[in-house]
Amino acid sequence: MNGDVLLAPAGVDAALLADLSLADLKEYGRTADRDDLLRWRWLAYEVDPQLQFDYPAMSDTSLPATSAMIRAVRAADHERPHVTRASTSSR
């Protein structure tokens, strides 16, 4: 491992990732970071009435793109190891 120390992302049980190779663990971290960024951007939209007014299509599930995005978020929720509330609320 060249002296590199990789820790599981905050709130993720390290035992769930124990069987991953170093390359897979790094890719998991990059993917988890992208997922976190998208979730924070979505949260910013959800709590900002002006953004909701400016971009109403983002909450219109009758639109194929919005519906697909929501399905993708749900699928990602099932694929990602459980993250504790304490780890996400501290950011």
Residue pairs with C-beta under 8 A, 6 or more apart in sequence:
1 22
4 22
6 22
6 25
6 26
6 29
7 14
8 14
8 16
8 17
9 28
9 29
9 32
9 33
9 83
9 87
10 83
10 87
10 90
11 82
11 83
11 84
11 86
11 87
11 88
12 32
12 81
12 82
12 83
12 87
13 81
13 82
16 81
17 25
17 28
17 81
20 28
32 80
35 76
35 80
36 91
39 73
40 91
42 73
44 51
45 51
45 52
45 55
45 58
46 52
51 58
52 58
52 59
57 63
57 65
57 66
58 66
59 66
60 66
61 67
61 70
